[in-house]
Amino acid sequence: MDPTTGTSPALSVALAVLAVLLALTGFGIYTAFGPPSKRLTDPFDDHED
């Protein structure tokens, strides 16, 4: 731990992982429910019997 900053490297890594997780979750929600969702197709409708 660097005594000049007062934060541990583990906290920085945890915050970075949390930021990436939140970004990916936000992107997934945007893709599923936002404007890009109009281009999504339902694979079950594509293969009707």
mmCIF entry with sequence, helices, sheets and N, C-alpha, C, O atoms, coordinates in Angstrom:
data_MODEL
# 
_entry.id   MODEL 
# 
_entity.id                         1 
_entity.type                       polymer 
_entity.pdbx_number_of_molecules   1 
# 
_entity_poly.entity_id                      1 
_entity_poly.type                           'polypeptide(L)' 
_entity_poly.nstd_linkage                   no 
_entity_poly.nstd_monomer                   no 
_entity_poly.pdbx_seq_one_letter_code       MDPTTGTSPALSVALAVLAVLLALTGFGIYTAFGPPSKRLTDPFDDHED 
_entity_poly.pdbx_seq_one_letter_code_can   MDPTTGTSPALSVALAVLAVLLALTGFGIYTAFGPPSKRLTDPFDDHED 
_entity_poly.pdbx_strand_id                 A 
# 
loop_
_entity_poly_seq.entity_id 
_entity_poly_seq.num 
_entity_poly_seq.mon_id 
_entity_poly_seq.hetero 
1 1  MET n 
1 2  ASP n 
1 3  PRO n 
1 4  THR n 
1 5  THR n 
1 6  GLY n 
1 7  THR n 
1 8  SER n 
1 9  PRO n 
1 10 ALA n 
1 11 LEU n 
1 12 SER n 
1 13 VAL n 
1 14 ALA n 
1 15 LEU n 
1 16 ALA n 
1 17 VAL n 
1 18 LEU n 
1 19 ALA n 
1 20 VAL n 
1 21 LEU n 
1 22 LEU n 
1 23 ALA n 
1 24 LEU n 
1 25 THR n 
1 26 GLY n 
1 27 PHE n 
1 28 GLY n 
1 29 ILE n 
1 30 TYR n 
1 31 THR n 
1 32 ALA n 
1 33 PHE n 
1 34 GLY n 
1 35 PRO n 
1 36 PRO n 
1 37 SER n 
1 38 LYS n 
1 39 ARG n 
1 40 LEU n 
1 41 THR n 
1 42 ASP n 
1 43 PRO n 
1 44 PHE n 
1 45 ASP n 
1 46 ASP n 
1 47 HIS n 
1 48 GLU n 
1 49 ASP n 
# 
_struct_asym.id          A 
_struct_asym.entity_id   1 
# 
loop_
_struct_conf.conf_type_id 
_struct_conf.id 
_struct_conf.pdbx_PDB_helix_id 
_struct_conf.beg_label_comp_id 
_struct_conf.beg_label_asym_id 
_struct_conf.beg_label_seq_id 
_struct_conf.pdbx_beg_PDB_ins_code 
_struct_conf.end_label_comp_id 
_struct_conf.end_label_asym_id 
_struct_conf.end_label_seq_id 
_struct_conf.pdbx_end_PDB_ins_code 
_struct_conf.beg_auth_comp_id 
_struct_conf.beg_auth_asym_id 
_struct_conf.beg_auth_seq_id 
_struct_conf.end_auth_comp_id 
_struct_conf.end_auth_asym_id 
_struct_conf.end_auth_seq_id 
_struct_conf.pdbx_PDB_helix_class 
_struct_conf.details 
_struct_conf.pdbx_PDB_helix_length 
HELX_P HELX_P1 AA1 PRO A 9  ? PHE A 33 ? PRO A 9  PHE A 33 1 ? 25 
HELX_P HELX_P2 AA2 PRO A 35 ? ARG A 39 ? PRO A 35 ARG A 39 5 ? 5  
HELX_P HELX_P3 AA3 PRO A 43 ? ASP A 46 ? PRO A 43 ASP A 46 1 ? 4  
# 
_struct_conf_type.id          HELX_P 
_struct_conf_type.criteria    ? 
_struct_conf_type.reference   ? 
# 
loop_
_atom_site.group_PDB 
_atom_site.id 
_atom_site.type_symbol 
_atom_site.label_atom_id 
_atom_site.label_alt_id 
_atom_site.label_comp_id 
_atom_site.label_asym_id 
_atom_site.label_entity_id 
_atom_site.label_seq_id 
_atom_site.pdbx_PDB_ins_code 
_atom_site.Cartn_x 
_atom_site.Cartn_y 
_atom_site.Cartn_z 
_atom_site.occupancy 
_atom_site.B_iso_or_equiv 
_atom_site.pdbx_formal_charge 
_atom_site.auth_seq_id 
_atom_site.auth_comp_id 
_atom_site.auth_asym_id 
_atom_site.auth_atom_id 
_atom_site.pdbx_PDB_model_num 
ATOM 1   N N  . MET A 1 1  ? 0.842   -1.175  0.000   1.00 0.00 ? 1  MET A N  1 
ATOM 2   C CA . MET A 1 1  ? 0.000   0.000   0.000   1.00 0.00 ? 1  MET A CA 1 
ATOM 3   C C  . MET A 1 1  ? 0.883   1.232   0.000   1.00 0.00 ? 1  MET A C  1 
ATOM 4   O O  . MET A 1 1  ? 1.818   1.340   0.794   1.00 0.00 ? 1  MET A O  1 
ATOM 5   N N  . ASP A 1 2  ? 0.586   2.144   -0.881  1.00 0.00 ? 2  ASP A N  1 
ATOM 6   C CA . ASP A 1 2  ? 1.370   3.370   -0.989  1.00 0.00 ? 2  ASP A CA 1 
ATOM 7   C C  . ASP A 1 2  ? 0.895   4.363   0.067   1.00 0.00 ? 2  ASP A C  1 
ATOM 8   O O  . ASP A 1 2  ? -0.258  4.792   0.027   1.00 0.00 ? 2  ASP A O  1 
ATOM 9   N N  . PRO A 1 3  ? 1.754   4.734   1.007   1.00 0.00 ? 3  PRO A N  1 
ATOM 10  C CA . PRO A 1 3  ? 1.304   5.627   2.083   1.00 0.00 ? 3  PRO A CA 1 
ATOM 11  C C  . PRO A 1 3  ? 0.992   7.053   1.611   1.00 0.00 ? 3  PRO A C  1 
ATOM 12  O O  . PRO A 1 3  ? 0.351   7.813   2.337   1.00 0.00 ? 3  PRO A O  1 
ATOM 13  N N  . THR A 1 4  ? 1.428   7.416   0.431   1.00 0.00 ? 4  THR A N  1 
ATOM 14  C CA . THR A 1 4  ? 1.169   8.784   -0.029  1.00 0.00 ? 4  THR A CA 1 
ATOM 15  C C  . THR A 1 4  ? -0.247  8.958   -0.565  1.00 0.00 ? 4  THR A C  1 
ATOM 16  O O  . THR A 1 4  ? -0.807  10.051  -0.486  1.00 0.00 ? 4  THR A O  1 
ATOM 17  N N  . THR A 1 5  ? -0.830  7.895   -1.107  1.00 0.00 ? 5  THR A N  1 
ATOM 18  C CA . THR A 1 5  ? -2.175  8.014   -1.670  1.00 0.00 ? 5  THR A CA 1 
ATOM 19  C C  . THR A 1 5  ? -3.248  7.588   -0.686  1.00 0.00 ? 5  THR A C  1 
ATOM 20  O O  . THR A 1 5  ? -4.340  8.157   -0.699  1.00 0.00 ? 5  THR A O  1 
ATOM 21  N N  . GLY A 1 6  ? -2.985  6.631   0.147   1.00 0.00 ? 6  GLY A N  1 
ATOM 22  C CA . GLY A 1 6  ? -3.955  6.171   1.133   1.00 0.00 ? 6  GLY A CA 1 
ATOM 23  C C  . GLY A 1 6  ? -4.943  5.153   0.598   1.00 0.00 ? 6  GLY A C  1 
ATOM 24  O O  . GLY A 1 6  ? -5.832  4.734   1.340   1.00 0.00 ? 6  GLY A O  1 
ATOM 25  N N  . THR A 1 7  ? -4.830  4.734   -0.653  1.00 0.00 ? 7  THR A N  1 
ATOM 26  C CA . THR A 1 7  ? -5.721  3.707   -1.188  1.00 0.00 ? 7  THR A CA 1 
ATOM 27  C C  . THR A 1 7  ? -4.911  2.472   -1.552  1.00 0.00 ? 7  THR A C  1 
ATOM 28  O O  . THR A 1 7  ? -3.744  2.560   -1.936  1.00 0.00 ? 7  THR A O  1 
ATOM 29  N N  . SER A 1 8  ? -5.554  1.326   -1.424  1.00 0.00 ? 8  SER A N  1 
ATOM 30  C CA . SER A 1 8  ? -4.857  0.090   -1.751  1.00 0.00 ? 8  SER A CA 1 
ATOM 31  C C  . SER A 1 8  ? -5.062  -0.248  -3.221  1.00 0.00 ? 8  SER A C  1 
ATOM 32  O O  . SER A 1 8  ? -6.062  0.158   -3.812  1.00 0.00 ? 8  SER A O  1 
ATOM 33  N N  . PRO A 1 9  ? -4.134  -0.983  -3.816  1.00 0.00 ? 9  PRO A N  1 
ATOM 34  C CA . PRO A 1 9  ? -4.306  -1.403  -5.212  1.00 0.00 ? 9  PRO A CA 1 
ATOM 35  C C  . PRO A 1 9  ? -5.526  -2.300  -5.402  1.00 0.00 ? 9  PRO A C  1 
ATOM 36  O O  . PRO A 1 9  ? -6.127  -2.305  -6.476  1.00 0.00 ? 9  PRO A O  1 
ATOM 37  N N  . ALA A 1 10 ? -5.893  -3.050  -4.382  1.00 0.00 ? 10 ALA A N  1 
ATOM 38  C CA . ALA A 1 10 ? -7.051  -3.936  -4.488  1.00 0.00 ? 10 ALA A CA 1 
ATOM 39  C C  . ALA A 1 10 ? -8.335  -3.127  -4.703  1.00 0.00 ? 10 ALA A C  1 
ATOM 40  O O  . ALA A 1 10 ? -9.221  -3.550  -5.445  1.00 0.00 ? 10 ALA A O  1 
ATOM 41  N N  . LEU A 1 11 ? -8.429  -1.984  -4.064  1.00 0.00 ? 11 LEU A N  1 
ATOM 42  C CA . LEU A 1 11 ? -9.604  -1.138  -4.242  1.00 0.00 ? 11 LEU A CA 1 
ATOM 43  C C  . LEU A 1 11 ? -9.669  -0.606  -5.663  1.00 0.00 ? 11 LEU A C  1 
ATOM 44  O O  . LEU A 1 11 ? -10.752 -0.537  -6.244  1.00 0.00 ? 11 LEU A O  1 
ATOM 45  N N  . SER A 1 12 ? -8.557  -0.237  -6.221  1.00 0.00 ? 12 SER A N  1 
ATOM 46  C CA . SER A 1 12 ? -8.524  0.258   -7.596  1.00 0.00 ? 12 SER A CA 1 
ATOM 47  C C  . SER A 1 12 ? -8.936  -0.827  -8.582  1.00 0.00 ? 12 SER A C  1 
ATOM 48  O O  . SER A 1 12 ? -9.690  -0.563  -9.519  1.00 0.00 ? 12 SER A O  1 
ATOM 49  N N  . VAL A 1 13 ? -8.453  -2.025  -8.380  1.00 0.00 ? 13 VAL A N  1 
ATOM 50  C CA . VAL A 1 13 ? -8.811  -3.142  -9.256  1.00 0.00 ? 13 VAL A CA 1 
ATOM 51  C C  . VAL A 1 13 ? -10.293 -3.461  -9.116  1.00 0.00 ? 13 VAL A C  1 
ATOM 52  O O  . VAL A 1 13 ? -10.970 -3.697  -10.116 1.00 0.00 ? 13 VAL A O  1 
ATOM 53  N N  . ALA A 1 14 ? -10.800 -3.470  -7.903  1.00 0.00 ? 14 ALA A N  1 
ATOM 54  C CA . ALA A 1 14 ? -12.217 -3.765  -7.684  1.00 0.00 ? 14 ALA A CA 1 
ATOM 55  C C  . ALA A 1 14 ? -13.099 -2.706  -8.347  1.00 0.00 ? 14 ALA A C  1 
ATOM 56  O O  . ALA A 1 14 ? -14.118 -3.047  -8.946  1.00 0.00 ? 14 ALA A O  1 
ATOM 57  N N  . LEU A 1 15 ? -12.731 -1.450  -8.252  1.00 0.00 ? 15 LEU A N  1 
ATOM 58  C CA . LEU A 1 15 ? -13.509 -0.391  -8.891  1.00 0.00 ? 15 LEU A CA 1 
ATOM 59  C C  . LEU A 1 15 ? -13.440 -0.495  -10.412 1.00 0.00 ? 15 LEU A C  1 
ATOM 60  O O  . LEU A 1 15 ? -14.429 -0.220  -11.092 1.00 0.00 ? 15 LEU A O  1 
ATOM 61  N N  . ALA A 1 16 ? -12.302 -0.883  -10.948 1.00 0.00 ? 16 ALA A N  1 
ATOM 62  C CA . ALA A 1 16 ? -12.172 -1.047  -12.393 1.00 0.00 ? 16 ALA A CA 1 
ATOM 63  C C  . ALA A 1 16 ? -13.041 -2.205  -12.882 1.00 0.00 ? 16 ALA A C  1 
ATOM 64  O O  . ALA A 1 16 ? -13.705 -2.083  -13.911 1.00 0.00 ? 16 ALA A O  1 
ATOM 65  N N  . VAL A 1 17 ? -13.045 -3.311  -12.166 1.00 0.00 ? 17 VAL A N  1 
ATOM 66  C CA . VAL A 1 17 ? -13.884 -4.459  -12.537 1.00 0.00 ? 17 VAL A CA 1 
ATOM 67  C C  . VAL A 1 17 ? -15.354 -4.083  -12.436 1.00 0.00 ? 17 VAL A C  1 
ATOM 68  O O  . VAL A 1 17 ? -16.146 -4.463  -13.298 1.00 0.00 ? 17 VAL A O  1 
ATOM 69  N N  . LEU A 1 18 ? -15.727 -3.350  -11.408 1.00 0.00 ? 18 LEU A N  1 
ATOM 70  C CA . LEU A 1 18 ? -17.107 -2.907  -11.244 1.00 0.00 ? 18 LEU A CA 1 
ATOM 71  C C  . LEU A 1 18 ? -17.523 -1.978  -12.381 1.00 0.00 ? 18 LEU A C  1 
ATOM 72  O O  . LEU A 1 18 ? -18.642 -2.083  -12.884 1.00 0.00 ? 18 LEU A O  1 
ATOM 73  N N  . ALA A 1 19 ? -16.645 -1.079  -12.790 1.00 0.00 ? 19 ALA A N  1 
ATOM 74  C CA . ALA A 1 19 ? -16.955 -0.167  -13.889 1.00 0.00 ? 19 ALA A CA 1 
ATOM 75  C C  . ALA A 1 19 ? -17.149 -0.932  -15.194 1.00 0.00 ? 19 ALA A C  1 
ATOM 76  O O  . ALA A 1 19 ? -18.068 -0.625  -15.954 1.00 0.00 ? 19 ALA A O  1 
ATOM 77  N N  . VAL A 1 20 ? -16.305 -1.917  -15.465 1.00 0.00 ? 20 VAL A N  1 
ATOM 78  C CA . VAL A 1 20 ? -16.447 -2.720  -16.684 1.00 0.00 ? 20 VAL A CA 1 
ATOM 79  C C  . VAL A 1 20 ? -17.744 -3.521  -16.644 1.00 0.00 ? 20 VAL A C  1 
ATOM 80  O O  . VAL A 1 20 ? -18.439 -3.617  -17.656 1.00 0.00 ? 20 VAL A O  1 
ATOM 81  N N  . LEU A 1 21 ? -18.076 -4.089  -15.504 1.00 0.00 ? 21 LEU A N  1 
ATOM 82  C CA . LEU A 1 21 ? -19.306 -4.859  -15.359 1.00 0.00 ? 21 LEU A CA 1 
ATOM 83  C C  . LEU A 1 21 ? -20.536 -3.983  -15.594 1.00 0.00 ? 21 LEU A C  1 
ATOM 84  O O  . LEU A 1 21 ? -21.470 -4.391  -16.284 1.00 0.00 ? 21 LEU A O  1 
ATOM 85  N N  . LEU A 1 22 ? -20.536 -2.791  -15.025 1.00 0.00 ? 22 LEU A N  1 
ATOM 86  C CA . LEU A 1 22 ? -21.662 -1.880  -15.218 1.00 0.00 ? 22 LEU A CA 1 
ATOM 87  C C  . LEU A 1 22 ? -21.759 -1.416  -16.671 1.00 0.00 ? 22 LEU A C  1 
ATOM 88  O O  . LEU A 1 22 ? -22.860 -1.261  -17.200 1.00 0.00 ? 22 LEU A O  1 
ATOM 89  N N  . ALA A 1 23 ? -20.624 -1.195  -17.313 1.00 0.00 ? 23 ALA A N  1 
ATOM 90  C CA . ALA A 1 23 ? -20.632 -0.776  -18.712 1.00 0.00 ? 23 ALA A CA 1 
ATOM 91  C C  . ALA A 1 23 ? -21.190 -1.884  -19.606 1.00 0.00 ? 23 ALA A C  1 
ATOM 92  O O  . ALA A 1 23 ? -21.995 -1.609  -20.495 1.00 0.00 ? 23 ALA A O  1 
ATOM 93  N N  . LEU A 1 24 ? -20.781 -3.108  -19.386 1.00 0.00 ? 24 LEU A N  1 
ATOM 94  C CA . LEU A 1 24 ? -21.285 -4.227  -20.184 1.00 0.00 ? 24 LEU A CA 1 
ATOM 95  C C  . LEU A 1 24 ? -22.776 -4.464  -19.939 1.00 0.00 ? 24 LEU A C  1 
ATOM 96  O O  . LEU A 1 24 ? -23.513 -4.785  -20.871 1.00 0.00 ? 24 LEU A O  1 
ATOM 97  N N  . THR A 1 25 ? -23.218 -4.308  -18.697 1.00 0.00 ? 25 THR A N  1 
ATOM 98  C CA . THR A 1 25 ? -24.636 -4.463  -18.386 1.00 0.00 ? 25 THR A CA 1 
ATOM 99  C C  . THR A 1 25 ? -25.451 -3.372  -19.076 1.00 0.00 ? 25 THR A C  1 
ATOM 100 O O  . THR A 1 25 ? -26.505 -3.646  -19.650 1.00 0.00 ? 25 THR A O  1 
ATOM 101 N N  . GLY A 1 26 ? -24.964 -2.148  -19.017 1.00 0.00 ? 26 GLY A N  1 
ATOM 102 C CA . GLY A 1 26 ? -25.648 -1.050  -19.688 1.00 0.00 ? 26 GLY A CA 1 
ATOM 103 C C  . GLY A 1 26 ? -25.711 -1.242  -21.184 1.00 0.00 ? 26 GLY A C  1 
ATOM 104 O O  . GLY A 1 26 ? -26.741 -0.970  -21.802 1.00 0.00 ? 26 GLY A O  1 
ATOM 105 N N  . PHE A 1 27 ? -24.623 -1.708  -21.780 1.00 0.00 ? 27 PHE A N  1 
ATOM 106 C CA . PHE A 1 27 ? -24.605 -1.964  -23.218 1.00 0.00 ? 27 PHE A CA 1 
ATOM 107 C C  . PHE A 1 27 ? -25.577 -3.077  -23.590 1.00 0.00 ? 27 PHE A C  1 
ATOM 108 O O  . PHE A 1 27 ? -26.245 -2.997  -24.621 1.00 0.00 ? 27 PHE A O  1 
ATOM 109 N N  . GLY A 1 28 ? -25.660 -4.103  -22.768 1.00 0.00 ? 28 GLY A N  1 
ATOM 110 C CA . GLY A 1 28 ? -26.593 -5.201  -23.025 1.00 0.00 ? 28 GLY A CA 1 
ATOM 111 C C  . GLY A 1 28 ? -28.041 -4.751  -22.954 1.00 0.00 ? 28 GLY A C  1 
ATOM 112 O O  . GLY A 1 28 ? -28.859 -5.141  -23.787 1.00 0.00 ? 28 GLY A O  1 
ATOM 113 N N  . ILE A 1 29 ? -28.358 -3.933  -21.966 1.00 0.00 ? 29 ILE A N  1 
ATOM 114 C CA . ILE A 1 29 ? -29.725 -3.419  -21.846 1.00 0.00 ? 29 ILE A CA 1 
ATOM 115 C C  . ILE A 1 29 ? -30.044 -2.505  -23.020 1.00 0.00 ? 29 ILE A C  1 
ATOM 116 O O  . ILE A 1 29 ? -31.145 -2.567  -23.568 1.00 0.00 ? 29 ILE A O  1 
ATOM 117 N N  . TYR A 1 30 ? -29.102 -1.662  -23.411 1.00 0.00 ? 30 TYR A N  1 
ATOM 118 C CA . TYR A 1 30 ? -29.311 -0.778  -24.560 1.00 0.00 ? 30 TYR A CA 1 
ATOM 119 C C  . TYR A 1 30 ? -29.524 -1.581  -25.839 1.00 0.00 ? 30 TYR A C  1 
ATOM 120 O O  . TYR A 1 30 ? -30.383 -1.242  -26.653 1.00 0.00 ? 30 TYR A O  1 
ATOM 121 N N  . THR A 1 31 ? -28.744 -2.641  -26.015 1.00 0.00 ? 31 THR A N  1 
ATOM 122 C CA . THR A 1 31 ? -28.875 -3.462  -27.213 1.00 0.00 ? 31 THR A CA 1 
ATOM 123 C C  . THR A 1 31 ? -30.203 -4.222  -27.220 1.00 0.00 ? 31 THR A C  1 
ATOM 124 O O  . THR A 1 31 ? -30.821 -4.385  -28.272 1.00 0.00 ? 31 THR A O  1 
ATOM 125 N N  . ALA A 1 32 ? -30.639 -4.684  -26.056 1.00 0.00 ? 32 ALA A N  1 
ATOM 126 C CA . ALA A 1 32 ? -31.859 -5.487  -25.989 1.00 0.00 ? 32 ALA A CA 1 
ATOM 127 C C  . ALA A 1 32 ? -33.125 -4.652  -26.083 1.00 0.00 ? 32 ALA A C  1 
ATOM 128 O O  . ALA A 1 32 ? -34.116 -5.105  -26.656 1.00 0.00 ? 32 ALA A O  1 
ATOM 129 N N  . PHE A 1 33 ? -33.115 -3.443  -25.533 1.00 0.00 ? 33 PHE A N  1 
ATOM 130 C CA . PHE A 1 33 ? -34.343 -2.671  -25.448 1.00 0.00 ? 33 PHE A CA 1 
ATOM 131 C C  . PHE A 1 33 ? -34.281 -1.331  -26.168 1.00 0.00 ? 33 PHE A C  1 
ATOM 132 O O  . PHE A 1 33 ? -35.316 -0.690  -26.345 1.00 0.00 ? 33 PHE A O  1 
ATOM 133 N N  . GLY A 1 34 ? -33.120 -0.896  -26.582 1.00 0.00 ? 34 GLY A N  1 
ATOM 134 C CA . GLY A 1 34 ? -32.973 0.391   -27.247 1.00 0.00 ? 34 GLY A CA 1 
ATOM 135 C C  . GLY A 1 34 ? -33.207 0.292   -28.740 1.00 0.00 ? 34 GLY A C  1 
ATOM 136 O O  . GLY A 1 34 ? -33.732 -0.712  -29.222 1.00 0.00 ? 34 GLY A O  1 
ATOM 137 N N  . PRO A 1 35 ? -32.821 1.326   -29.481 1.00 0.00 ? 35 PRO A N  1 
ATOM 138 C CA . PRO A 1 35 ? -33.014 1.337   -30.931 1.00 0.00 ? 35 PRO A CA 1 
ATOM 139 C C  . PRO A 1 35 ? -32.387 0.152   -31.679 1.00 0.00 ? 35 PRO A C  1 
ATOM 140 O O  . PRO A 1 35 ? -32.968 -0.291  -32.670 1.00 0.00 ? 35 PRO A O  1 
ATOM 141 N N  . PRO A 1 36 ? -31.226 -0.386  -31.254 1.00 0.00 ? 36 PRO A N  1 
ATOM 142 C CA . PRO A 1 36 ? -30.680 -1.541  -31.990 1.00 0.00 ? 36 PRO A CA 1 
ATOM 143 C C  . PRO A 1 36 ? -31.549 -2.793  -31.900 1.00 0.00 ? 36 PRO A C  1 
ATOM 144 O O  . PRO A 1 36 ? -31.360 -3.725  -32.682 1.00 0.00 ? 36 PRO A O  1 
ATOM 145 N N  . SER A 1 37 ? -32.493 -2.834  -30.967 1.00 0.00 ? 37 SER A N  1 
ATOM 146 C CA . SER A 1 37 ? -33.320 -4.035  -30.810 1.00 0.00 ? 37 SER A CA 1 
ATOM 147 C C  . SER A 1 37 ? -34.253 -4.239  -31.997 1.00 0.00 ? 37 SER A C  1 
ATOM 148 O O  . SER A 1 37 ? -34.785 -5.335  -32.172 1.00 0.00 ? 37 SER A O  1 
ATOM 149 N N  . LYS A 1 38 ? -34.463 -3.218  -32.812 1.00 0.00 ? 38 LYS A N  1 
ATOM 150 C CA . LYS A 1 38 ? -35.341 -3.361  -33.977 1.00 0.00 ? 38 LYS A CA 1 
ATOM 151 C C  . LYS A 1 38 ? -34.752 -4.323  -35.006 1.00 0.00 ? 38 LYS A C  1 
ATOM 152 O O  . LYS A 1 38 ? -35.488 -4.914  -35.796 1.00 0.00 ? 38 LYS A O  1 
ATOM 153 N N  . ARG A 1 39 ? -33.430 -4.481  -35.000 1.00 0.00 ? 39 ARG A N  1 
ATOM 154 C CA . ARG A 1 39 ? -32.766 -5.368  -35.965 1.00 0.00 ? 39 ARG A CA 1 
ATOM 155 C C  . ARG A 1 39 ? -32.635 -6.793  -35.457 1.00 0.00 ? 39 ARG A C  1 
ATOM 156 O O  . ARG A 1 39 ? -32.207 -7.670  -36.207 1.00 0.00 ? 39 ARG A O  1 
ATOM 157 N N  . LEU A 1 40 ? -32.994 -7.052  -34.197 1.00 0.00 ? 40 LEU A N  1 
ATOM 158 C CA . LEU A 1 40 ? -32.878 -8.398  -33.647 1.00 0.00 ? 40 LEU A CA 1 
ATOM 159 C C  . LEU A 1 40 ? -33.981 -9.280  -34.215 1.00 0.00 ? 40 LEU A C  1 
ATOM 160 O O  . LEU A 1 40 ? -35.100 -8.821  -34.446 1.00 0.00 ? 40 LEU A O  1 
ATOM 161 N N  . THR A 1 41 ? -33.658 -10.551 -34.439 1.00 0.00 ? 41 THR A N  1 
ATOM 162 C CA . THR A 1 41 ? -34.652 -11.504 -34.925 1.00 0.00 ? 41 THR A CA 1 
ATOM 163 C C  . THR A 1 41 ? -34.856 -12.593 -33.885 1.00 0.00 ? 41 THR A C  1 
ATOM 164 O O  . THR A 1 41 ? -33.978 -12.860 -33.064 1.00 0.00 ? 41 THR A O  1 
ATOM 165 N N  . ASP A 1 42 ? -36.009 -13.210 -33.931 1.00 0.00 ? 42 ASP A N  1 
ATOM 166 C CA . ASP A 1 42 ? -36.319 -14.301 -33.024 1.00 0.00 ? 42 ASP A CA 1 
ATOM 167 C C  . ASP A 1 42 ? -35.982 -15.611 -33.725 1.00 0.00 ? 42 ASP A C  1 
ATOM 168 O O  . ASP A 1 42 ? -36.612 -15.941 -34.730 1.00 0.00 ? 42 ASP A O  1 
ATOM 169 N N  . PRO A 1 43 ? -35.005 -16.367 -33.224 1.00 0.00 ? 43 PRO A N  1 
ATOM 170 C CA . PRO A 1 43 ? -34.610 -17.602 -33.910 1.00 0.00 ? 43 PRO A CA 1 
ATOM 171 C C  . PRO A 1 43 ? -35.722 -18.653 -33.914 1.00 0.00 ? 43 PRO A C  1 
ATOM 172 O O  . PRO A 1 43 ? -35.734 -19.514 -34.794 1.00 0.00 ? 43 PRO A O  1 
ATOM 173 N N  . PHE A 1 44 ? -36.653 -18.609 -32.964 1.00 0.00 ? 44 PHE A N  1 
ATOM 174 C CA . PHE A 1 44 ? -37.750 -19.581 -32.947 1.00 0.00 ? 44 PHE A CA 1 
ATOM 175 C C  . PHE A 1 44 ? -38.741 -19.280 -34.066 1.00 0.00 ? 44 PHE A C  1 
ATOM 176 O O  . PHE A 1 44 ? -39.338 -20.202 -34.623 1.00 0.00 ? 44 PHE A O  1 
ATOM 177 N N  . ASP A 1 45 ? -38.924 -18.002 -34.404 1.00 0.00 ? 45 ASP A N  1 
ATOM 178 C CA . ASP A 1 45 ? -39.810 -17.647 -35.519 1.00 0.00 ? 45 ASP A CA 1 
ATOM 179 C C  . ASP A 1 45 ? -39.183 -18.002 -36.860 1.00 0.00 ? 45 ASP A C  1 
ATOM 180 O O  . ASP A 1 45 ? -39.899 -18.254 -37.829 1.00 0.00 ? 45 ASP A O  1 
ATOM 181 N N  . ASP A 1 46 ? -37.862 -18.024 -36.928 1.00 0.00 ? 46 ASP A N  1 
ATOM 182 C CA . ASP A 1 46 ? -37.170 -18.343 -38.180 1.00 0.00 ? 46 ASP A CA 1 
ATOM 183 C C  . ASP A 1 46 ? -37.307 -19.815 -38.553 1.00 0.00 ? 46 ASP A C  1 
ATOM 184 O O  . ASP A 1 46 ? -37.206 -20.165 -39.729 1.00 0.00 ? 46 ASP A O  1 
ATOM 185 N N  . HIS A 1 47 ? -37.536 -20.681 -37.567 1.00 0.00 ? 47 HIS A N  1 
ATOM 186 C CA . HIS A 1 47 ? -37.553 -22.123 -37.825 1.00 0.00 ? 47 HIS A CA 1 
ATOM 187 C C  . HIS A 1 47 ? -38.883 -22.742 -37.410 1.00 0.00 ? 47 HIS A C  1 
ATOM 188 O O  . HIS A 1 47 ? -38.914 -23.666 -36.598 1.00 0.00 ? 47 HIS A O  1 
ATOM 189 N N  . GLU A 1 48 ? -39.972 -22.240 -37.961 1.00 0.00 ? 48 GLU A N  1 
ATOM 190 C CA . GLU A 1 48 ? -41.277 -22.810 -37.647 1.00 0.00 ? 48 GLU A CA 1 
ATOM 191 C C  . GLU A 1 48 ? -41.465 -24.133 -38.374 1.00 0.00 ? 48 GLU A C  1 
ATOM 192 O O  . GLU A 1 48 ? -40.954 -24.337 -39.475 1.00 0.00 ? 48 GLU A O  1 
ATOM 193 N N  . ASP A 1 49 ? -42.201 -25.016 -37.738 1.00 0.00 ? 49 ASP A N  1 
ATOM 194 C CA . ASP A 1 49 ? -42.484 -26.319 -38.367 1.00 0.00 ? 49 ASP A CA 1 
ATOM 195 C C  . ASP A 1 49 ? -43.739 -26.259 -39.186 1.00 0.00 ? 49 ASP A C  1 
ATOM 196 O O  . ASP A 1 49 ? -44.133 -27.258 -39.787 1.00 0.00 ? 49 ASP A O  1 
# 
